[in-house]
């Protein structure tokens, strides 16, 4: 959430920068400024009335001691009238603050000044790429390979739950566990502390990371308990620091977490969702950092480099895209996407997004820090990234490593799964 100071002091800049995200903020910004000014006037009037009431209340006692009962009664009548005015102003203040909050949460985060304008994924910029493209003949897509080697049962998942909830079996299940452990161990070696968060969060947590109200329709909701199944471990892990004031010496804070993730993916259909390409439940290892504002973009580059090492060690063809404004999320200030190439499907598959949210989430979370010896707390910056999401990694590994006798397992995974060939 943008701060009122940002909006009040940099109105035109906010409007212009949000145009990069194809968002016309003019009307909402004007509304926010009007409501904020109204709030300040109402608060000042309420404070003045309260001061007058307190002064009159004190004077009543003195008047009664001096035997001036008639004057005391007049002051009592004035006090009662002032209290009614205070009630009216308090009601107006509450209404204004609610309207102001409702308007504030409609504004997306400002994109970084280096983010290019654009309308869709077609306008994203390839930053760098690497890995060797496999040369295959008569390559099978992963859904056929999964059936051939009895690794994943999509039909059984439909029977048990519905489309988008596959059942992993045998070496398919072991491969999942191997990837999860590999990603976690790599994150821990890079200085991240592992946490195991809940798979459900309350509304406050969803709001804190910007998933509510923006992505409410994409989250599974347990109505009786008013809890949401997490779309990513980013939500509970980042909320660990909600309403927390850190010391600057503690920054950056690094956490990693494995979790199942749940997304409704409403409106998804067609060939791009076949097999593991788009699921309602999937596994992912997430990395999250809380950083000093002066160092958050250095932190972002470090997180991107970490994800790059993972796809390199898995020997997958990869590329990194810097997203244009029109393809960025509501909460992001800058995002890099990682894609790996699927030889059988002959297309790129997104496997990770790494983002800097600057102070947007921190303002919602009330996540602040103090400089060592300092008295004033300021908003921290938050960042997160997939390191990595499993489904499309598994799809690319199966497809790219197939040969006539089976499927080769990348060398780095063998210690975690115990086999080097799926046959």
C-alpha positions in Angstrom: 0.0 0.0 0.0 1.3 3.4 -0.9 1.8 5.9 1.9 -0.3 9.0 2.2 2.9 11.0 2.2 3.9 9.5 -1.1 0.6 10.4 -2.6 0.2 13.9 -1.1 3.8 15.0 -1.9 4.2 13.3 -5.3 0.7 13.3 -6.8 1.7 13.6 -10.4 4.6 11.2 -10.2 2.3 8.6 -8.7 -0.2 9.0 -11.6 2.5 8.9 -14.3 4.3 5.9 -12.9 1.1 3.9 -12.5 0.5 4.5 -16.2 3.4 2.2 -16.8 1.2 -0.5 -15.3 -1.6 0.6 -17.5 -3.5 1.9 -14.5 -5.3 5.3 -14.6 -4.9 6.5 -11.0 -6.1 10.1 -11.5 -9.6 9.8 -10.0 -8.5 7.6 -7.1 -5.5 9.8 -6.2 -7.8 12.9 -6.2 -10.2 11.0 -4.0 -7.5 10.0 -1.6 -6.1 13.5 -1.3 -9.6 14.9 -0.8 -10.4 12.3 1.9 -7.1 12.7 3.6 -7.6 16.5 3.8 -11.1 16.0 5.1 -9.8 13.6 7.7 -7.2 16.1 8.9 -9.8 18.9 9.2 -12.3 16.6 11.0 -9.6 15.4 13.4 -8.5 19.0 14.1 -12.1 20.0 14.8 -12.6 17.0 17.0 -9.4 17.7 19.0 -10.5 21.4 19.4 -13.9 20.4 20.7 -12.4 17.9 23.1 -10.0 20.6 24.4 -13.0 22.9 24.9 -14.9 20.2 26.7 -12.0 19.4 29.0 -11.6 23.1 29.9 -15.3 23.6 30.6 -15.4 20.4 32.7 -12.5 21.7 34.9 -14.2 25.1 35.2 -17.5 23.6 36.4 -15.9 22.3 39.6 -14.3 25.7 40.3 -17.6 27.5 39.7 -19.4 25.3 42.1 -16.8 25.8 44.8 -17.2 29.6 44.3 -21.0 29.2 44.7 -21.7 30.1 41.1 -24.2 27.4 40.6 -26.1 29.2 37.7 -22.8 29.7 35.7 -21.9 26.1 36.4 -25.2 24.9 35.0 -24.6 27.0 31.8 -21.2 25.4 31.5 -22.7 21.9 31.9 -25.2 22.6 29.1 -22.3 23.8 26.9 -20.4 20.7 27.8 -23.3 18.4 26.8 -23.7 20.2 23.5 -20.0 19.9 22.8 -20.1 16.2 23.6 -22.8 15.7 21.0 -20.7 17.6 18.4 -17.7 15.4 19.3 -19.9 12.3 18.6 -20.9 13.7 15.2 -17.3 14.5 14.4 -16.1 11.1 15.6 -18.7 9.4 13.4 -17.6 11.5 10.4 -14.0 10.8 11.1 -14.6 7.0 11.2 -16.6 7.2 7.9 -13.8 9.2 6.3 -11.1 6.9 7.5 -12.9 3.8 6.1 -13.5 5.5 2.8 -9.8 6.6 2.7 -8.6 3.0 3.4 -10.9 1.6 0.8 -9.5 4.0 -1.8 -5.8 3.4 -0.8 -6.0 -0.3 -1.2 -7.2 0.2 -4.9 -3.8 1.7 -5.9 -1.2 -0.8 -7.1 2.5 -0.5 -6.2 4.6 2.0 -8.2 6.8 0.3 -10.7 10.5 1.0 -10.4 11.6 3.9 -12.6 13.6 1.4 -14.8 10.5 -0.8 -15.5 9.5 -0.5 -19.2 6.0 0.2 -20.3 4.1 -2.6 -22.0 0.7 -4.3 -22.1 1.4 -8.0 -21.9 4.1 -10.7 -21.7 5.0 -10.0 -25.3 6.6 -6.7 -24.1 8.8 -8.3 -21.5 12.6 -8.0 -22.0 15.0 -11.0 -22.0 17.8 -10.1 -19.6 20.0 -13.2 -20.1 19.7 -16.9 -21.0 21.7 -20.1 -20.8 21.8 -23.8 -20.8 21.9 -26.2 -23.8 18.8 -26.9 -25.8 18.1 -30.6 -26.1 17.8 -32.2 -29.5 15.1 -34.9 -29.4 13.2 -36.9 -32.0 9.7 -38.2 -31.4 9.7 -36.6 -28.0 6.7 -37.3 -25.7 5.1 -34.6 -23.6 5.4 -35.1 -19.8 1.8 -36.3 -19.4 2.5 -39.2 -21.7 5.8 -39.9 -20.0 4.1 -39.8 -16.6 1.6 -42.4 -17.8 4.2 -44.6 -19.6 6.5 -44.8 -16.5 3.6 -44.7 -13.9 4.9 -41.5 -12.3 1.8 -39.2 -12.1 -1.9 -40.2 -12.2 -4.0 -37.3 -13.5 -7.2 -39.3 -13.8 -7.0 -40.6 -10.2 -6.5 -37.0 -9.1 -9.8 -36.1 -10.9 -11.5 -39.0 -9.1 -10.3 -38.0 -5.7 -10.7 -34.2 -6.0 -10.9 -32.8 -9.5 -8.9 -31.5 -12.4 -5.6 -29.8 -11.4 -4.9 -32.2 -8.4 -2.6 -34.9 -9.7 -1.5 -37.9 -7.7 2.3 -38.6 -7.7 3.4 -42.2 -7.5 6.5 -44.3 -7.1 9.5 -42.6 -8.6 7.3 -39.6 -9.5 6.7 -39.0 -5.8 10.4 -39.6 -5.0 11.4 -37.1 -7.6 9.1 -34.5 -6.0 10.7 -35.1 -2.6 14.1 -34.9 -4.1 13.4 -31.5 -5.7 11.9 -30.1 -2.5 14.9 -31.2 -0.5 17.4 -30.0 -3.1 15.9 -26.6 -3.3 15.7 -26.3 0.5 19.3 -27.4 1.0 20.5 -24.9 -1.6 18.6 -22.1 0.1 19.9 -23.0 3.5 23.5 -23.1 2.1 22.8 -19.6 0.7 22.0 -18.3 4.2 18.2 -18.7 4.4 16.6 -20.0 7.6 14.0 -22.6 6.9 10.5 -22.3 8.4 7.5 -24.5 8.1 4.5 -22.2 8.0 0.7 -23.0 8.2 -1.1 -23.8 5.0 -4.0 -21.5 6.0 -4.0 -17.9 6.9 -6.4 -15.3 8.3 -7.7 -12.2 6.5 -5.1 -10.0 8.1 -2.3 -12.1 6.6 -3.9 -12.0 3.2 -4.2 -8.3 3.4 -0.6 -7.8 4.6 1.0 -9.3 1.5 -1.5 -7.6 -0.9 -3.4 -10.8 -1.8 -6.5 -9.3 -0.3 -8.6 -7.7 -1.7 -6.7 -7.9 -5.0 -6.6 -11.8 -5.5 -9.6 -12.8 -3.4 -11.2 -14.7 -6.3 -8.0 -16.8 -6.8 -7.8 -18.0 -3.2 -9.6 -21.0 -1.7 -11.7 -19.8 1.3 -12.9 -21.8 4.3 -16.0 -19.9 5.1 -16.8 -21.3 8.5 -13.4 -20.5 10.0 -12.8 -17.4 7.8 -9.4 -18.8 6.7 -7.7 -18.9 3.3 -5.6 -21.7 1.8 -2.2 -20.1 0.9 -1.5 -19.5 -2.8 2.2 -19.4 -1.8 4.4 -19.6 1.3 5.2 -15.9 0.8 2.0 -15.0 2.6 2.6 -16.7 6.0 6.3 -16.3 5.9 6.2 -12.5 5.2 3.5 -12.1 7.8 5.8 -13.5 10.5 7.1 -9.9 10.6 3.7 -8.1 10.7 3.6 -5.5 13.4 7.3 -6.0 14.1 10.1 -3.4 14.5 13.5 -4.8 13.6 17.0 -3.3 14.2 18.9 -2.4 11.1 21.6 -4.8 12.2 19.2 -7.7 11.8 18.7 -6.9 8.1 18.5 -8.6 5.7 16.3 -11.3 7.2 16.3 -14.4 5.0 13.7 -17.2 5.2 12.9 -20.1 3.0 9.9 -22.5 3.2 8.5 -25.5 1.5 4.7 -25.6 1.2 1.9 -26.9 -0.8 0.2 -24.0 -2.7 -3.5 -23.7 -3.6 -4.8 -21.5 -6.5 -8.3 -21.6 -8.0 -6.9 -20.5 -11.4 -10.4 -19.4 -12.5 -10.8 -19.1 -16.2 -7.7 -21.3 -17.1 -8.3 -23.7 -19.9 -6.8 -25.1 -23.1 -3.5 -26.7 -24.0 -1.5 -24.4 -21.7 -3.1 -26.0 -18.7 -2.6 -29.7 -19.7 -0.7 -32.0 -17.4 1.5 -30.1 -14.9 1.4 -26.8 -16.8 -1.3 -25.3 -14.5 -2.5 -26.9 -11.2 -4.8 -26.0 -8.4 -2.5 -27.6 -5.9 1.3 -27.7 -6.3 4.5 -27.7 -4.3 7.0 -24.9 -4.1 10.0 -23.7 -2.2 9.9 -20.0 -1.5 12.6 -17.5 -0.5 11.7 -14.3 1.3 13.8 -11.4 2.5 13.2 -8.3 4.5 15.8 -5.8 3.5 17.1 -2.3 4.2 15.6 0.2 1.6 19.1 1.2 0.5 20.0 -2.4 -0.4 16.8 -4.0 -1.6 17.7 -3.9 -5.3 21.1 -5.4 -4.5 19.2 -8.1 -2.6 16.9 -8.6 -5.6 19.8 -9.3 -7.9 21.3 -11.7 -5.3 18.0 -13.6 -5.2 17.8 -13.8 -9.0 21.4 -15.1 -9.0 20.4 -17.8 -6.5 17.5 -19.0 -8.7 19.8 -19.0 -11.7 22.2 -21.5 -10.0 19.3 -23.8 -9.4 18.2 -24.1 -13.0 21.9 -24.3 -14.1 22.5 -27.2 -11.7 19.4 -29.0 -13.1 20.9 -28.5 -16.5 17.8 -27.0 -18.0 17.8 -24.4 -20.8 16.7 -21.1 -19.1 16.1 -17.5 -19.6 15.4 -14.5 -17.3 12.8 -11.9 -18.3 12.3 -8.5 -16.7 8.6 -7.9 -16.7 7.0 -4.8 -18.3 4.6 -2.7 -16.4 1.5 -4.4 -17.9 2.6 -7.9 -16.9 3.6 -7.1 -13.3 1.6 -8.0 -10.3 -0.5 -5.5 -8.2 2.1 -5.5 -5.4 5.4 -5.6 -7.3 7.8 -2.7 -8.0 10.1 -4.9 -10.1 9.8 -8.6 -11.2 12.1 -11.0 -12.9 10.6 -14.2 -14.3 12.5 -17.4 -14.9 11.5 -19.7 -17.8 12.8 -23.1 -18.7 12.4 -24.6 -22.2 10.2 -27.7 -22.7 11.6 -29.7 -25.7 8.5 -31.8 -26.2 6.1 -28.9 -26.0 8.5 -26.7 -27.8 7.8 -23.7 -25.6 9.0 -21.8 -22.6 7.5 -22.5 -19.2 7.5 -20.1 -16.3 9.0 -21.6 -13.2 9.8 -18.6 -10.9 9.0 -15.0 -10.2 11.4 -12.9 -8.1 10.1 -9.6 -7.0 10.9 -6.5 -4.9 7.9 -5.0 -3.3 9.8 -2.1 -1.8 7.7 -0.7 1.1 4.3 -1.6 -0.4 3.8 -4.8 1.7 5.7 -3.4 4.7 3.2 -0.5 4.9 0.3 -2.9 5.1 2.2 -5.2 7.5 3.5 -2.3 9.7 6.9 -3.9 9.2 9.5 -1.4 10.2 13.1 -1.1 11.4 15.2 1.4 13.3 18.8 2.4 12.5 21.1 1.4 15.3 20.8 4.0 18.0 18.0 5.7 16.1 14.6 6.6 17.6 12.4 6.8 14.5 11.2 3.6 12.8 10.9 3.5 9.0 9.4 1.0 6.6 11.5 -1.9 5.5 11.5 -3.5 2.0 10.2 -7.0 1.3 11.2 -9.4 -1.5 10.3 -12.9 -2.4 10.9 -15.5 -5.1 10.1 -19.0 -6.2 13.1 -21.2 -5.7 11.5 -23.1 -7.2 8.0 -24.1 -8.2 7.9 -27.8 -8.9 5.3 -28.6 -11.6 6.8 -27.1 -14.7 10.4 -28.0 -13.5 9.2 -31.6 -13.3 7.6 -31.3 -16.8 10.8 -29.9 -18.3 13.0 -32.5 -16.5 10.9 -35.4 -17.8 10.6 -34.1 -21.3 14.2 -32.8 -21.8 15.9 -35.9 -20.3 14.0 -38.6 -22.1 15.8 -41.2 -24.2 14.9 -44.5 -25.8 15.5 -46.5 -22.6 13.8 -44.1 -20.1 14.4 -40.7 -18.4 17.8 -39.5 -17.0 17.8 -37.9 -13.6 20.0 -34.8 -13.2 23.2 -35.7 -11.2 22.4 -33.2 -8.4 19.1 -35.0 -7.6 20.5 -38.5 -7.5 21.7 -38.2 -3.8 18.2 -37.0 -2.9 16.1 -39.6 -4.8 18.4 -42.6 -4.9 18.2 -43.4 -8.7 19.7 -41.9 -11.8 17.3 -43.4 -14.4 13.5 -43.7 -14.6 12.6 -46.7 -16.6 
